[in-house]
Amino acid sequence: MGTDWTVGVDAYGTWSYTGHAAAFASRSFALPSGLRFATEAAVVMRSDGMVALDPWGQAYGLDVSGPDLRIGASLGRGIDIMSGGWATAASSMTFGDVQSQKFELTLGVSPSKWSKVYGQLQGTHNTWGQIWRAETVAGLKISDSHEFLLSFNAPFGEGETRIGLQLWQTF
């Protein structure tokens, strides 16, 4: 598809059976002054935990939402540091059973051609309120087309801490 397109799937879950899965596609465009602008569309499914399936509470199942639509945009720029760096600001809105808005600021660096580290500030606002989170990610390039990422995501205030493992495929 070229370097202007990204297609992927992302997902997370917690011990309380909450989480989400999304299939997404994004396209980036070069702007003057080294800036890049990207748009994204995704189909998202969400689990709000376990619910009783019978009136006696003997059988339980996941409370899974119908498909939601997420639309977003981002603006970023490369930074001439080490083997490369970047800074981005992104915003998205999800439409469906629960509407939500998300905002992210990211600052990253590649200490070598086979590694990267980045930090992210994330803000989400939805029906249940607002939450701010910080995420750190360390990644290793394990082949020409694969990256392994380990992430740690913690809330400011109440909320669950998340640890993530991801495998990215470059096309």
Steps between C-alpha positions, in 0.01 A plus 500: 500500500800729532624701796198734496256228613478306827253216554482309825321353796547602862346355813534496876325329790509516879450251783146639545412392142481855368683599184471572132604378157528720190579450132630824348639664189683833484651711225767766547579800284819709485459870580747789469774542764542125555156457662276199433121490532313169534138392504370175648180295497437194716231253598511440877341235727500553877446275804361662814562191715295198605119495528257242634330305221225359721289645785673280761854617420622149419622569145710794387617639169684800359308826460620572144391815316388517142755633252593866549665732248816693595619793287821686577774728379859572602777748429864408548858580417828311491778614735870480409629324813695171542374263224177699468220634711147631469231707669126473431166633619194286422128522562217257430128460558314171537133476401274217617343375823733728696646811340852590603773746411871420532808723487865385491837674512799282406876556515728224376860422416688216330831448688609265218365370169357194678336663804258775602363647820208738536275659756141598459250713693142380434174670591158336453157649562182290479167433675678377815720807535852601415828315558862593429765231453876484437652226285861402437594261219826324413532331162751271330521431128519119477507479117473731200121498531427419868522701821439376855360763741466491879281769659408620848191720537393657830217739588530830685257423784257207491510233230677180410869476410563321170799308370505426129688280254465577131640364178492745207525392138620751239371453144 
